[in-house]
Amino acid sequence: MRFNAGGAVAVGVVENDEIAELTHRTDRVPLGQSLVLSGRRWARSQVRLLAPIARPPKFLAIGKNYAAHTAEMGMPAPDAPLFFNKQSTCVTGPTDDIWVPRDAASVDYEGELGVVIGRSTRRVGADEALGAVGGYLVVNDVSVREWQRRSPTFTLGKSFDTHGPIGPWVVTPDEVPDPQDLRIRTWVNDELRQDGSTSQMVLPVAEQIAYLSQSMTVEGGDAIPPGTPAGVGAGFDPPRWLVPGDTVTVEVEGIGRLENRVIAEPA
């Protein structure tokens, strides 16, 4: 995890209600490396959690990977996996504010598991792909639907500043026996909007990594949110967009939760 304590950014590991700070040359989470404790410890209440990966080298999401979500959006199932970029400048922390842009109102939530690559790999098979995973986190793939519809790549509507809350930490793979058996829930204020399972994915995590690696090298630190279950705001009639004053909470079983306030974009 990354955190701010007394104005300084540090890296640490979570141990119950405490954070053990690591001795580390940079403020990057040391995926797949040996961890050396500095001896300093903090209560969770003393620190502000930051995005575990401040700027992922690649932020590669997939669309239409839950059949019920595809249906609620009124879209046909894709012929091939539909990947798109979220620009890494959208990344923000697990408790940071989400902005409603001044030039767009259709701001939506998408609660997701997030897969973090720990070891760079190329042309890996699905049977070996999980060996490249450095850990898992929680993602809210915040989307501006009107901008998303303007481009077949989705990128513009997925990349507004503050529209990539991730965290609250990276959970190592040994603590996640099966990434295809995790419950995902999203609340807006106190209302449960999404309640699904990663078992409902059309293309499982391992197959997604294998597919991407045929085209590109997936690198350490890359973040891959593998799709969202049904229940997004666009799926209601009429749509139920996020508005200033809302709070969005996304929880993935065994991983953690994000809790972000929604505010108007500052001047």
Disulfide bonds with the S-S distance in Angstrom:
none
